[in-house]
């Protein structure tokens, strides 16, 4: 029993040490870069990414007000279990479905293609028109900075700790301060994609 306790304690301390090192790198202000300036070597590895607004950039008032009231100003923390490059292509370029991309589209007031998920069991993977998708991609290029850290081990544990501590604005899972506003806007987008009618209009303020 004593041996099992020591083994568990050792694993805990090792995980805590790794988490602390990743956390220190991931929130280091000097490591945030524009998308085009990210390190290709790190991009080719699995790991974590953290997204924040560039200086002077703002979200629509509905969300910016909440962000400014937060202690930490990060808008998303995520994991990449294959490569960071592949994950960011999902989340920032929508080359395949990405949770953050859908959320930021909702936040910016874009609406998905009406009825394109009619008959589908899940309405989660809604998508925007080609022109709206391009506008969202361009907004991200002009308004966010990203920090990336290579890592390949216990993703879920560390991701959960980071999200629970920093409460990034647009993280939903594991976030004790997840936004009801985001849940409402995502539901609206799901309804539109599923063919539910309503007086839905784009919002950009």
Secondary structure by P-SEA (a helix, b strand, c coil): caaaaaaaaaaaaaaaaaaaaaaaaaacccccccccccccccccccbbbbbbbccccccccccaaaaaaccccccbbbbbcccaaaaaaaacccccccaaaaaaaaaacccccccccccccccccccccaaaaaaaaaaaaacbbbbbbbbccaaaaaaaaaaaaccccccccccccccaaaaaaaaaaaaaaaccccbbbbbcc
